[in-house]
Amino acid sequence: MTEKVKGPASYFPSIEKTYGKPMQHWFDLLAAKTDLKHMEQVAWLKAEHAMGHGHANAIVHYLKQQQK
């Protein structure tokens, strides 16, 4: 049986469907924004890419978890 995806990654299918880009696209964009704090990165995704708050926050949160 496949375990259900939890946490920020659970948003990824919806993000890909809604914005038409693979997750790696968003990860690559944020790689150039590491000087920004969490909520600054969220605000940037919302302002520059018209992303909803929940989706933007999920991406940033996921990346921050991976960097630990």
C-alpha angles and dihedrals in degrees: 000000000000116000115236114250111245136189126020094339089065087073094056099090090051092046092051092047095045099045100028096230131108117249091251088066090061093042090053093049092051092048086074091051101058090121089069124085121242098268091041089057090048091050090048093054090048095047100039101034104026090239121163118248096248094051094045092048092048092054094047093044092050092051092048089052091051092052093058 
